[in-house]
Amino acid sequence: MREKKKKRKWLRIAGIFFMLLIIGIGAYAFSVYKSLTNAVETMHQPIQHKSDKRPEQVTLTKKEPFSVLMLGVDERSGDKGRSDTMIVLTVNPKESSVKMLSIPRDTRTEIIGKGFEDKINHAYAFGNEEMSMATVENFLDIPLDYYVKVNMEGFKDIVDAVGGINVNSSIDFKQDGYNFVKGNNSLNGKEALAYVRMRKQDPNGDFGRQDRQRQIIQGVIKKGASVSSLTNFDDIFGALGKNVRTNLTFNEMKDIQKNYRDAGSNIEQMSLKGSGQTINKVWYLIVAQEEQQRVQNELKAHLELN
């Protein structure tokens, strides 16, 4: 009889413990969800942009390929800044792949809405996200469905929120008082910002800088998606809310996570080549028509555009 009572007692204790665990997990999940929705609400910034290169808006629930323009903007006090980082992502769920094209900031092209040619990164200074999207669309001859703008000054907060990142440098160099070695480097937020800003010491110039930009972005995504970052979710979402703006809605983000997540494991980096030329005492990167056409064709095929 006593043994039966002891069994019932331990069963009751185990049951209570299990219920408390479930309640705790539920409260934690709710806290994560609430923090995420608050961050997304802050990040959401709709814009007036309708592409004439796509007749109908892309439907994520139908798993259609889509594109994103990522803008890294140095926004400092009293200065709206320029988009020193411009990366186009095309996502194809059928191929389970992402193509990632960095556009050199000095690329000479027509600034749509201004009617003259200039460095492509000046489009943001002239007309914010809308003019940047229109200019890049014209240059690549593809529709851009979404944009994601990151304040590079505050990007260090995002890196710190995920607990720092690891990158693999191709050269030794110094920048902003920090030393970076060839090979693996563990970076905090300020170090990551210095790492991505260096350009003049790199024998590959802006192309080397583009590679470092990609490393930082991929490092944040990889670290942010890890289980160890769950304990920092509040800091991560807070940093994103302060420093990221996008026209993606919360429901669209959920659709992407649900229907396109396999594509994220297969990222192919593309490059855009050109030659330097000084025009009216200003240095530009001139992209030959054949090279421009090559990149356009590859992106159009990935977006399944005829």
Buried (B, 14 or more C-beta within 10 A) or exposed (E): EEEEEEEEEEEEEEEEEEEEEEEEEEEEEEEBEEBBEEBBEBBBBEBEBEBEBBEEEBEBEEBBBBBBBBBBBBBEEEEEBBBBBBBBBBBBBEBBBBBBBBBBBBBBBBBBEBEEEBBBBBBBBBBBBBBBBBBBBBBBBBBBBBBBBBBBBBBBBBBBBBBBBEBEBBBEBEBEEBEBEEEEBEBBBBBBBBBBBBBEEBEEBBBBBBBBBBBBBBBBBBBBEEEEBEEBBBBBBBBBBBBBBBBBBBEBBEBBEEBBEEBBEEBEBBEBEBEEEEEEEEEBBBBEEEBBEBBBEBBBBBBEBE
